[in-house]
């Protein structure tokens, strides 16, 4: 349809140009048509417009009738061979059946005549079959018009090969490049694919991702997995990696004010807990999280960081406990923490009174047994092993 209308537009422009030149200085001309009892008097311009409109209407009617008849015929036709199907129908069948074995052959046949997508499809099949180097060679022959698709395919190949540097180079190139106009109709799908590749790269190369200039393009779920990988591989980090991690956290504070999902903020808290130079930031983040919503694990991290200081500020710790106890009512974890403070500050009578609270709670039971085993280091050590092996007990170095 678009091709037909475009053709009529060009023919119309050509006719207008020719008639304008021929009628220049001589007028629009005169046309007289006499047919039986019908008489038409006009000029050449009106005649040409009428003929053009009649021709266009006739072709549109013919195309509409042809499509309708073909559709009706297709509905009544019995398919006897797979080859009788149109290309898009073959793709639909493969999609419904998840027909992996037949897909390669059919796709090659369908896209073989394609000047733009032939190499892209071939490279994708080679990569999925484990022939990464051959896929890269095929992509080198692809058209420059589809360089975005070729780059996306290269990134997948590099990630499969474990080549983080090449993958990062391609990712940063695409992230800084404006999308080609012909892909604007699928811009959302393209962006989603690019973000997923960024996520895959960050999870596979968590420390390498810190050195990317396009940091911050991850989806929330990918950020969660990236931070989990940072925690898992923390011992493998170099000094430069740790400096980059520290710089990234400062950047987050400046640009986003750490407006992340709560799960990711807690993961950042766990990361900061391993960085002695970030003690102030760790304390601030923990207190922000606890002021928003109480979380026992976050409280453990905060209390442990305060307790393990060279000179713990017991008064400050206790003042925070007072505030949170008023906000979240009395919780066993607060009594557990106060017992340690009272012990450290010599308020033994108050500490003993706390042991009477929460008789059925695991932490308070631990303290009561611990008091009874004072002077018996071997039994105390076994007690610690027993409680630290319990899934409901979080280890705390106090």
Buried (B, 14 or more C-beta within 10 A) or exposed (E): EEEEEEEBEEEBEEBEEEBEEEBEEEEEEEBEEEEEEEEEEBEBBEBBBEEBEEEBEEEEEEEEEEEEEEEEEEEEEEEEEEEEBEEEEBBEEBEEEEEEEEBBEBBEEBBEEEEEBBBBBBBBBBBBEEBBEBBBEBBEEBBEEBBBBBBBBBBBBBBBBEBBEBBBBBBBBBBEEEBEEEEEEEEEEBEEBBBEBBBBBBBBBBBBBBBBEBBEBBEEEBBBBBBBBBEEEBEEBEEEBBEBBBEBBEEBEEEEEBEBEEBBBBBBBBBBBBBEEBBEBBBBBBBEBBEEEBBEEBBBBBBBBBBEEEEBEBEEBBEBBEEBBEEBEEBBBBBBBBBBBBBBBEBEEBBEEBBEBBEEBEBBBBBBBBEEBEEEEEBBEEBBEEBEEEEEBBEBEB
